[in-house]
């Protein structure tokens, strides 16, 4: 883009940074509310079908969810390290750490794909596609409807987050940011932490309780 | 601020946003100027308004006789759905915030643009995309569910609901992006001298609107997506046969759609607060009360959705709580109404078209609001549930309110946006027609509803005939008035008298810049030394203020 990161309609870089941060936080709020609708639906149906949800939850492999949680938390750590590098003006290190995060995200998606294929083989599918023999209690098919909606929407967010990390990481590696100006790195990190944070809620809801 | 000389004959600003940086199609399609984006939104929403109005007229013509008149029942069902979807998602939600808000909010803050101009343009294209998808769905099949898409009907109907749902889903993102932009702009782009207590009341109400847009719209998006998934794949989320709960849909839907009525009416109140000061030539009475009551409405609006579920199997306790919470909205609205009327007291009223619409607004808001409090009373609501009384209530307060404010805004800011004035005489004639026509359309519907005529019915018993004819006659007058407005506005675009910077003698910040405003909104960096509604000290507080030109310069 241009040499100076200051857009013409802002009077100072400080104000522009403030605006960018506020905008990002508001955007994250909308993301949280997007998932909140699904979590609320989960809560209502869990209340209506406690037995079906408990059995369905136990019928899926907890270890995949657990490993995936570790992977995502680690990726958040590397993103945070990347931001730390950016504040010191070390763009190449930021790029490297973001690349590690992207690889971890790919591992997450890979495990998720393994898990999905299990569900397809077992017939653990939503609504009228539900053919799983293991759990017959009412509400199990609803569990899997919500399971696929929540994890699917989360996976889409992982893919978007990866794209953001790739773009910003590449730009950081090319030296687009400095110790003084690295708001995009910070915002990309915020988004990735949100994706991580949502999973922190998804994991116990789907796998543990 | 704007050091333009106070010349006698008002002249068009030669450096206006309309001519700079260029005038071609490309310069508009790729613009990041909030004023041009606002104008594009205004054009698009006006087209949507016309389309929704045509649907409304077709509905009224169909209801002219008890039996079939000009269409079959299925076409009728599709028409009232389209009327609702177009009017709500394509006109009422975006018209004032995205149209006038975009144009005015940065100017009122003394900013050069909104905080995220590219996002702003994206918001417009997302709107166009959503409108296109929804219109595609309407042409290819159309939905017959009503704009509320209640399950399980919406998940089993043979009509094609999915494109319309996706269209509304996409439109939601346009709304979110605009709201996000406005909040950040209000926080970070205020010029020197504009503290929070010097924000124009327009900005306060738009700010409150934006909060609702951001917090409620994602839930609607998710809900519509769930209905689309259910309709397409039958996952059972809202399907009782598979354990789903259709009432959960109602909770989700109204969690957005009730606050959404405040997305529609708060911007209308934003306009009215500006108009009442300008045409009573008085400070607003109770600035803080008006400002904070907007936030109050936004807040309480999130806790009232249950009043749409009084007859959906909700417990009597819940219904009572939601009923009382709903009445709180009446308190905040009343605060505004009393402050507006107190502003008129000892004001120097100039009865121009925007003021006429203010009077209409006040009537519709108060009358519609009173019926709203009545509807929030559970025992009364059980009687009126799903009748024309609800239709009439909604149209009075929402549609009446929004149309009055939209037209008031259009007349009040027309000189600022286009640099020209409209014919005042014709405008007053049209305002009379619109206000009277609106009353004649919906007062009979209150009566019909009270007698028990259900809404959305294709045919009705003969005893309802006379009132239905009255309603259709009223609608014709209303339509004629609106066409008249469109007519003289289009003519004025080209042949209207040149307005000058401040034809109203208004003290609003936006009138301190030339008309139409330059690309960067103000010549130089503006510094504000007084509040936005200060009419006390004429031409003392603001050294740069341009309105030495006497006010009644234009037609009639």
Interface residues (C-beta under 8 A of the other chain):
Chain A: X7 X8 X9 X10 X11 X15 X18 X19 X22 X23 X26 X27 X29 X30 X31 X33 X34 X36 X37 X38 X40 X41 X44 X45 X48 X49 X52 X126 X127 X128 X138 X139 X141 X142 X145 X146 X148 X149
Chain B: X111 X112 X113 X115 X116 X117 X176 X180 X181 X183 X184 X185 X187 X188 X189 X214 X215 X216 X217 X218 X219 X221 X222 X223 X226 X229 X233 X234 X235 X236 X237 X239 X242 X243 X244 X245 X248 X252 X525
